[in-house]
Every structure is written in C-alpha cells, then in structure tokens.
Amino acid sequence: MSALVIDETTTAAITPLSADSEILSDETVIRDLVANLSADELVVSRPWSNTLTGSAGVVSNFTTQTDGVRTCRLFQTTRHSFDGVALFNGRVCRRPDGGWDLVSLDRASG
C-alpha cells in the first residue's frame, strides 16, 4: 500500500459566471448607482465596482431627458475588467411604479 493517499474531501465549488451573466451583473450595479443618484449628484463622476465580477469603472457625463411621460438618465461609464478597459454609453429610465430600467448599455465605438 502506498503512503500517498488521495484526499477525497470535497468543498463548495466556485462556479464562474458566464460572460453574459457577468455583464448582466455589472449592468445591475451600474443601473442601481445611476438610479439612486439625486439630481444634485448628477454633476459629479461616480465610481462603481462589482465584487461578483471584479469589474469596476466610473460613471460620468450625466444628462437627464424626459421621454414622453418618463424621465431618463443618459450617461457614460468605463468598465475595467479582466478583458481590458472599455467605454459604454448608457440610458436608464424610470418606470411608472418608481423603479428604474436599464434601457441600453452599448459599447462606445472608436
């Protein structure tokens, strides 16, 4: 019999996020940050980070628009992640129930 023994003890596995769920998770963090800013806070850039994905960035260049009866906030954000740094243009709009939806978050071209 060998002195080397395989330890068959298992521990909780860490399941990595898929690329799609990672982006969705970042989108949720960004949406919540932009939605929770007061009108006075929309003049200053705001950092964000996501502990689930390790991504981070800075949201800036806020503009408020009225789209029919709903209020929308347009913004730009950087996203620093394992695959590099990218710039995105985003838009969140208030729902009739008072919540906010991320309507778009598109990678800026150029």
N, C-alpha and C positions, 0 to 999 in steps of 0.2 A: 504494500500500500504506500502511496506517495505521501510525502509530508505536505505537499501543496494541495490545498482544498479550495474548491470554488465556493465562494460565499454566495448563496442563492437568495439572500435577503433582498427584497425589493423596497424601493421607496417611491414616494409620489413622483410621477413623471412630470416634467415640464413640457407642455405641448406648445411648440412655437406657433405664433399667429401666422396665418396665411397673409400674403401680400395684400389681398383685398380687405381682410378684417383689420389689418394694421392701419391701412388708410382710413377705413371707417372709424376706427378708434380715434385716430388723430382728428378726423373731421368732427367728432363729437366734442372733443376737448376745445377745438377752435370755435365751434358753434356756441358752446356754453360760455366761453370767455367773451366773445363779441356780444352775445345777447344780454349778458349781465352787466355790461358797462353802462354807466349813467351817461346822459347827454354831455355832461362836463368832462367825462373821462375819454370821450372820443377824439380828443385833440392830442393825446399822448400815445406813443407806441407802447405796446404791452407784450411782454414775453409770455410764452406758453411752453409747457413741457408735458410729456405723456410718459408716465412711469411704466406703463404696459409695453410700449414700443421702443422707448429710449429716444424717441424723436423730440425735437424742440424747435422753437422758432420765435419770430417776433411779428406781431400783427400791427399794421400801421395803415396810414392813408385812408382813414375812415370817411365815408360820405353817407349821409342819410337821405333817402329818397322816399317819396310817397308813391306807391304803385297802386293806383285806384284807391281803395279804402285801407290798404295795408301799408305799414311802414317797413322799409327795408334798409339794411346797412350794407354798404359795399366796402370792401377792404382789400388789402394785400397782406400776404403773410409769407415768410420764409419757412422752409421745412428742412431742418438739418437731421439727417438720418444716416443709417449705415450705408445707403447707396448715394450719398452726396447731399448737396445743398440745392434746393430749387425754390423758385418764386411762384406763388399762386395768386390768382385773383378770385375773390370770393364774394358771396352775397347771402345774407341771412334775412328772412322776412318773418314778421310777427303774424301768428295765426289769430283767428277770431277769439280763441279761448285764452289768448295771452301768451302762449308758448311761442317758441321760435323754431323755424325750419332752416336748415342749410339748403339753399336752393341751388347754389353752384359753388364749386371749388375747382377751378381749372388752372392747370399749369400754364404760366405765362410763356409766351413764345419769345424767342430771341435770345 
